[in-house]
Amino acid sequence: MSYDVRSELLGFPDTHNVALTEIDSLFSTLRDLDDENISFTIVNPYALREYSFDIPLSIKVLLDIKEDSKISVYNILVIQKPLEKSVINFLAPIIINHDNNKLAQFILDPAKNPNFGMAETIESFKE
């Protein structure tokens, strides 16, 4: 499925159309449809931890999110070797509105979200 990127993916201002491919319940990929050299590994944060925040009104308007919209939340993973050392940015979620295939990334206020880090390792979530 392809999605229209409605706000800049951090550091990738020219990425406007992406395809989402689910790998498993934790990992997925976002691939830039206009540049084959750009892809992101993303994670389902809810498979790892309690993760809740308020979606800003500006993002709700940008993605046309309604009360009953089907949305998903992901976070970008920076892969390291070994995989357990890979880091997740919980302060910059990606929101997808599946009803209209629109996607946006935004930055949470760290002061209002002190439990979320910018570079949390996968290994920190092992039970």
N, C-alpha and C positions, 0 to 999 in steps of 0.2 A: 504494500500500500504506500502511496506517495503522499507527502504532506507539504503544505505551503508554510515556509518559515516566515512568521510575521514580525519577529524581533531578532536582532543579531544573536547568533550563537557566539558566545564570548570568544573573541579572537578570530572569528571567521565571518567577516562582514559580507562576503560575496556568496555565501551559502544561502540559497533561497528555496530550493526544492530538495527534499530528502525522502529516502525510502526507509521504512522501519522493517526490520526482520527480527523476529523473536528467535533466540537460540534455545533458551529453556526458561524456567520460571524466574531466574535471576538475571540472566544476561540477554541483551539484544544488541543489534547494531543499527546505527543511523548512517546511511551512505548518501553523500552528496550526489544528486543525479546529474549535475552539470560538470563535476570534476571527479573523475574516478580515483584520484589520489587522496581524496578526503573521506574519511570514515571515522566514526566514533563508536566506542564500546560504551554502552549505557547499562545501568542496573536498575532493577525494580527495588526501590529503597524499603518497601514494606516487607520484602523477603528477608531483610536483615535487622530491622529495628522499628520502633515506634517512630513515626515520622508524620507530623502534622504542622500545618502553617496556614495562614490566611492568604488566599490568592488576591493580590491587589486588584482594585477595581479597573485600573488601566489594562491589566492583562485579561480580565474578564471581558472587557469591551473589545479589545484587540482580537480575541479568539471567539467572540460572540458566545460566551459560556452562559447558559441558562441554568435554572435550578435542576433540570432533569438531563443536562448534557452528559454524555458518556466521555469522561476524561481519564487520562492516564498520567502518571507522574514518573519521571525517570531522572537519574543523575549520571553525569559523565564519570567514567572510570579511566584513570590513567594507568595503563598496564605496565607492570614492572616484572622483573624476574627475581625470585620466584613469584608466581601469581599472587600469593598471600600478601606480598609487599605492595601490591597495586593499591592506589588511593582513589577514594571517592570524594567528590565535591558535593556535600550536602547543602551548601549555601547558595547553589545556583541550579535550582531545579528546572527541568524541562517539562512543560505542561503540553499535553496533546488533547485537542478536542476532536474526537473521532467522528462526531456528527457532521463536521464540515471540513475535516482533514487540515486543520490549522494547528500550528505548533509555535511555541514561544519559550524563551529562556529568560529568567530574571534572577536578580540577586536578592536574597533575604537579608534583612538587617541583623548582623551578628549580635547586637545588643539585645534584640528581641527574641533571638533564637540561639541562646548560649550553648545549647546541647548539640548543635550541629557544627561540624568542622568543615574546613575547605580541603583537607587532605587526610581523611581517615582511612586507615588501612583495612583491607578485607579481613586480615587475621585478627583484628580487634573485635570482630563479631563472632569468633569461634566460641562454641559453647563448651 
